[in-house]
Amino acid sequence: MNRLEAMNTLLAAVDAGSLSAASRKLDVPLATVSRRVSDLETALRTKLLVRTSRRLEPTDAGRSYVAACRDILAAVDQAERTAAGEYAAPRGEIVVTAPIVFGRLHMLPMVVEFLKAYPDIDARLILTDRVTNFTEDHVDVALRIGNLPDSSLIATRLGSVRRVVCASPEYLKRHRPLPLHPSDLGEHPCVTFEGLMSPTEWKFSRGKAEIAVAIKSRLVVNTAEAAIDAAAAGLGITRVLSYQIAAALHARTLKIILGDFEPEPSPVNLVYTGQGLLPLKTRAFVDFAAERLRRKFGSI
C-alpha cells in the first residue's frame, strides 16, 4: 500500500462525502478508492469512516487521523516544492482563481503579462463565482470580492466595487416614470443574476438604514454577463457589480440608476495562504498583479 496515496484518497472521500464522489474527483476507479480506504483501516486496525443517512463521516478515530493526514500531506507538499526550487527562484506552476467576469476582463490579460515576464513559471487560471478552497483546489492566490472572514489567509487590498442598478437608455425612455426610489422597482420587470442576489427581494441602503424591496424577476440567470446582455437588450432592470458593466457604460448601452441607494462598496483583495515559507512564484505574482490590478480598480 502506498501510504501517502491512501491518505490522499481518504481525504478526498471525507471532503467529497462519498467514495463515488472521491472517485470522480481523483479520476480513479471506485474500486480503487474503496480498496485504498479499506487497506488503511486494515493497517490501522480501526474503522475510519461510517455511512450516515446522507454521507460518509469519519469516526472519532477517523477525525483525528484525517487531521494528521492533512498536516502530513501539507508537509510533504512543501518539502517537494522546496526540493523543486520554488523557494530559491520564481519557478513552477501557480494556481490562481478569480470571479468569471473579472477574470476574463482583467485577470487573464494580467496573467498573460506575468507569464511573459517569468518564463520559468506556468499558471492554471480557474474562473468561477464560487469561493474555492485553498487546500482542496490547490490554489495559490485568489481574488476575492467582499468582506473576508477571519482566517490564516493574508490579504492584499486592491480596491473596491459597487453593487449597481442599471437599465438600457431605451428601456428607461419607454418605461416612465423613472425609478427614483427602490420601492419603484415593483413596477418594473427585473433581470436577476442569482449568484449575487435573491430573485424576489433586493436590498439597498440610505445612510445607516437598510431598505428591502420586493421585485419581480422576469428573467433569472446564472452569470453576470447574461444579466447584462438581457438588460442592454431592453428586457428590464438588472443589478450587478460596477466592474461588470464598465464596458457597457462606456458604450452607453446601460445607464446606472438609484445611485443614492447603493450599499457600501465591497472590498477586493488578493489572498494567499500565510502558513509556512511563501514560494517565490507566489510573491512574484502577488507583487506583479497587485500593482496592475490596483490601476484597474482606479478606473472602474
C-alpha positions as CSV (number, residue, x, y, z in Angstrom):
1,M,0.0,0.0,0.0
2,N,1.2,3.5,-0.9
3,R,0.5,5.2,2.4
4,L,0.6,8.8,1.1
5,E,-1.7,7.8,-1.9
6,A,-4.1,6.2,0.6
7,M,-4.1,9.2,2.9
8,N,-4.9,11.5,-0.1
9,T,-7.7,9.2,-1.1
10,L,-9.1,9.2,2.4
11,L,-9.1,13.0,2.5
12,A,-10.9,13.1,-0.9
13,A,-13.6,10.8,0.4
14,V,-14.1,12.8,3.6
15,D,-14.2,16.1,1.7
16,A,-16.5,14.9,-1.0
17,G,-18.8,12.9,1.3
18,S,-18.7,9.7,-0.6
19,L,-16.4,7.1,-2.2
20,S,-18.0,7.6,-5.6
21,A,-17.5,11.4,-5.4
22,A,-13.9,10.9,-4.4
23,S,-13.5,8.5,-7.4
24,R,-14.7,11.3,-9.8
25,K,-12.5,13.9,-8.1
26,L,-9.4,11.8,-8.2
27,D,-10.3,10.3,-11.6
28,V,-9.6,6.7,-10.4
29,P,-12.0,3.7,-10.4
30,L,-14.4,3.4,-7.5
31,A,-13.0,0.0,-6.6
32,T,-9.5,1.5,-6.2
33,V,-10.8,4.2,-3.9
34,S,-12.7,1.6,-1.8
35,R,-9.6,-0.6,-1.6
36,R,-7.3,2.2,-0.5
37,V,-9.5,3.2,2.3
38,S,-10.0,-0.5,3.3
39,D,-6.3,-1.1,3.3
40,L,-5.8,1.9,5.6
41,E,-8.4,0.6,8.0
42,T,-6.8,-2.8,8.0
43,A,-3.3,-1.4,8.6
44,L,-4.6,0.8,11.5
45,R,-6.9,-1.9,12.8
46,T,-9.7,0.6,13.2
47,K,-12.8,1.9,11.4
48,L,-12.1,5.3,9.8
49,L,-15.4,6.0,8.0
50,V,-19.1,5.3,8.6
51,R,-22.0,6.0,6.4
52,T,-24.8,8.1,7.8
53,S,-28.2,8.6,6.1
54,R,-26.7,11.3,3.9
55,R,-22.9,10.9,3.5
56,L,-19.7,9.4,4.7
57,E,-18.5,10.7,8.0
58,P,-15.2,10.0,9.9
59,T,-15.4,8.0,13.2
60,D,-13.8,9.5,16.3
61,A,-10.6,7.7,15.4
62,G,-11.0,8.8,11.8
63,R,-11.3,12.5,12.7
64,S,-8.0,12.6,14.4
65,Y,-6.4,10.6,11.7
66,V,-7.8,12.8,8.9
67,A,-6.4,15.9,10.7
68,A,-3.0,14.2,10.9
69,C,-3.2,13.3,7.3
70,R,-3.8,16.9,6.3
71,D,-0.7,18.0,8.2
72,I,1.4,15.2,6.8
73,L,0.4,15.8,3.2
74,A,0.9,19.6,3.5
75,A,4.4,19.0,4.9
76,V,5.2,16.6,2.0
77,D,3.9,19.1,-0.5
78,Q,6.1,21.9,1.0
79,A,9.1,19.6,1.0
80,E,8.6,18.8,-2.6
81,R,8.3,22.4,-3.5
82,T,11.5,23.2,-1.6
83,A,13.3,20.4,-3.4
84,A,12.0,21.7,-6.8
85,G,13.5,25.1,-6.1
86,E,10.3,27.1,-5.7
87,Y,11.9,28.9,-2.7
88,A,15.2,29.6,-4.4
89,A,13.8,31.3,-7.6
90,P,10.4,32.1,-9.1
91,R,9.5,28.8,-10.9
92,G,6.9,26.1,-11.0
93,E,3.1,26.2,-11.5
94,I,0.9,28.7,-9.8
95,V,-2.8,28.2,-9.5
96,V,-4.9,31.4,-9.5
97,T,-8.7,31.8,-9.1
98,A,-11.0,34.8,-9.8
99,P,-14.7,35.5,-10.5
100,I,-15.7,34.7,-14.0
101,V,-16.3,38.2,-15.5
102,F,-13.4,39.9,-13.7
103,G,-11.1,37.1,-14.6
104,R,-11.9,37.2,-18.3
105,L,-11.7,41.0,-18.5
106,H,-8.8,41.8,-16.2
107,M,-7.1,38.7,-14.6
108,L,-6.5,36.8,-17.8
109,P,-4.7,39.7,-19.6
110,M,-2.6,40.3,-16.5
111,V,-1.7,36.6,-16.1
112,V,-0.5,36.6,-19.8
113,E,1.7,39.6,-19.0
114,F,3.1,37.8,-15.9
115,L,3.9,34.6,-17.8
116,K,5.8,36.6,-20.4
117,A,7.8,38.3,-17.6
118,Y,8.5,35.0,-15.8
119,P,9.3,32.2,-18.3
120,D,10.1,29.6,-15.6
121,I,6.5,29.8,-14.2
122,D,3.4,28.1,-15.6
123,A,-0.1,29.0,-14.5
124,R,-3.5,27.5,-14.1
125,L,-6.3,30.1,-14.0
126,I,-9.6,29.0,-12.5
127,L,-12.5,31.3,-13.3
128,T,-15.5,30.6,-11.0
129,D,-18.0,32.6,-9.0
130,R,-17.9,30.1,-6.1
131,V,-15.4,30.5,-3.3
132,T,-12.7,28.0,-3.8
133,N,-10.9,26.0,-1.1
134,F,-7.2,26.6,-1.0
135,T,-6.4,23.1,0.2
136,E,-8.9,21.1,-1.9
137,D,-8.4,23.1,-5.1
138,H,-4.6,23.5,-4.6
139,V,-5.0,27.3,-5.0
140,D,-2.0,29.6,-4.5
141,V,-3.7,33.0,-5.0
142,A,-7.3,34.0,-5.1
143,L,-9.1,37.3,-6.0
144,R,-11.9,37.7,-3.5
145,I,-14.7,40.3,-3.6
146,G,-16.5,41.0,-0.3
147,N,-15.6,41.1,3.4
148,L,-13.1,38.4,4.3
149,P,-13.8,36.1,7.3
150,D,-11.0,35.7,9.9
151,S,-8.6,33.1,8.7
152,S,-5.0,32.2,8.2
153,L,-5.0,33.8,4.7
154,I,-3.1,37.0,4.0
155,A,-4.9,39.7,2.1
156,T,-3.5,42.4,-0.2
157,R,-6.1,45.2,-0.8
158,L,-6.7,46.2,-4.4
159,G,-9.7,48.4,-4.2
160,S,-13.5,48.1,-4.0
161,V,-16.5,47.6,-6.2
162,R,-20.1,48.9,-6.0
163,R,-23.4,47.0,-6.4
164,V,-25.2,49.0,-9.1
165,V,-28.7,49.0,-10.6
166,C,-28.9,49.7,-14.3
167,A,-31.0,49.6,-17.4
168,S,-30.7,50.5,-21.1
169,P,-31.4,54.1,-22.1
170,E,-34.1,52.8,-24.5
171,Y,-35.8,50.9,-21.7
172,L,-35.8,54.0,-19.4
173,K,-37.3,56.1,-22.3
174,R,-40.1,53.6,-22.8
175,H,-40.9,53.0,-19.1
176,R,-41.9,56.2,-17.4
177,P,-41.7,57.5,-14.7
178,L,-38.1,56.7,-13.9
179,P,-37.4,54.7,-10.7
180,L,-36.4,57.3,-8.1
181,H,-36.7,55.1,-5.1
182,P,-36.0,51.3,-4.6
183,S,-39.8,50.8,-3.9
184,D,-40.4,51.9,-7.5
185,L,-38.8,48.7,-8.8
186,G,-42.0,46.8,-8.1
187,E,-43.5,48.5,-11.2
188,H,-40.6,47.2,-13.4
189,P,-39.5,43.9,-14.8
190,C,-36.1,42.8,-13.4
191,V,-33.3,40.6,-14.6
192,T,-31.6,38.9,-11.7
193,F,-28.1,37.3,-11.5
194,E,-28.8,34.7,-8.9
195,G,-25.2,34.4,-7.9
196,L,-25.4,38.0,-6.5
197,M,-28.9,38.3,-5.0
198,S,-32.4,37.0,-4.5
199,P,-34.8,36.9,-7.4
200,T,-37.6,38.2,-5.2
201,E,-36.0,40.8,-3.0
202,W,-33.2,43.4,-3.4
203,K,-31.7,45.3,-0.5
204,F,-30.5,48.9,-0.6
205,S,-29.1,51.4,1.9
206,R,-29.8,55.0,2.8
207,G,-27.4,56.2,5.4
208,K,-27.4,53.5,8.1
209,A,-30.8,52.3,7.2
210,E,-31.4,49.2,5.1
211,I,-34.2,49.1,2.6
212,A,-35.6,45.8,1.4
213,V,-37.9,45.9,-1.6
214,A,-39.9,43.1,-3.4
215,I,-39.1,42.8,-7.1
216,K,-40.4,40.8,-10.0
217,S,-37.8,38.9,-11.9
218,R,-38.9,38.3,-15.5
219,L,-35.6,36.5,-16.1
220,V,-33.2,34.8,-13.7
221,V,-29.7,33.9,-15.0
222,N,-26.6,32.3,-13.5
223,T,-24.0,34.6,-15.0
224,A,-23.5,38.4,-14.8
225,E,-22.8,38.5,-18.5
226,A,-26.2,37.1,-19.3
227,A,-27.9,39.6,-17.0
228,I,-26.0,42.5,-18.6
229,D,-26.8,41.4,-22.1
230,A,-30.5,41.0,-21.3
231,A,-30.7,44.4,-19.7
232,A,-28.8,46.0,-22.6
233,A,-31.4,44.4,-24.9
234,G,-34.1,46.3,-23.0
235,L,-35.8,43.5,-21.1
236,G,-35.7,45.2,-17.8
237,I,-33.6,46.5,-14.9
238,T,-30.7,44.5,-13.5
239,R,-28.2,44.7,-10.7
240,V,-24.6,43.7,-10.9
241,L,-21.1,44.8,-9.8
242,S,-19.7,48.0,-11.1
243,Y,-16.7,46.4,-12.9
244,Q,-19.0,44.1,-14.7
245,I,-20.7,46.9,-16.6
246,A,-17.7,49.2,-17.2
247,A,-17.7,48.4,-21.0
248,A,-21.5,48.8,-21.3
249,L,-21.4,52.2,-19.5
250,H,-18.6,53.3,-21.9
251,A,-20.6,52.2,-24.9
252,R,-23.7,53.8,-23.4
253,T,-25.8,50.6,-23.7
254,L,-26.5,50.7,-20.0
255,K,-27.2,53.6,-17.5
256,I,-26.9,53.4,-13.7
257,I,-30.0,54.4,-11.7
258,L,-30.7,54.6,-7.9
259,G,-27.1,55.5,-7.2
260,D,-28.1,57.3,-3.9
261,F,-29.3,53.9,-2.5
262,E,-26.2,51.8,-3.2
263,P,-24.9,49.7,-0.3
264,E,-21.3,50.3,0.9
265,P,-18.8,49.2,-1.7
266,S,-17.3,45.7,-1.3
267,P,-13.6,45.4,-0.8
268,V,-11.5,43.5,-3.3
269,N,-8.4,41.6,-2.2
270,L,-5.8,39.2,-3.5
271,V,-5.5,36.5,-0.8
272,Y,-3.0,33.7,-0.3
273,T,-2.0,31.3,2.5
274,G,0.1,32.6,5.3
275,Q,1.3,29.2,6.5
276,G,4.9,28.3,6.1
277,L,7.5,29.8,3.8
278,L,6.0,31.7,0.9
279,P,7.2,30.3,-2.5
280,L,8.9,33.0,-4.6
281,K,6.5,32.3,-7.5
282,T,3.6,33.4,-5.2
283,R,5.4,36.5,-4.0
284,A,6.3,37.4,-7.6
285,F,2.7,37.0,-8.7
286,V,1.2,39.0,-5.9
287,D,3.6,41.9,-6.4
288,F,3.1,41.9,-10.1
289,A,-0.6,41.5,-10.0
290,A,-1.4,44.0,-7.2
291,E,0.3,46.9,-8.9
292,R,-1.6,46.4,-12.1
293,L,-5.0,45.5,-10.7
294,R,-5.0,48.5,-8.4
295,R,-4.8,50.6,-11.5
296,K,-7.7,48.8,-12.9
297,F,-9.8,49.4,-9.9
298,G,-8.9,53.1,-10.1
299,S,-10.7,53.3,-13.4
300,I,-13.8,51.0,-12.9
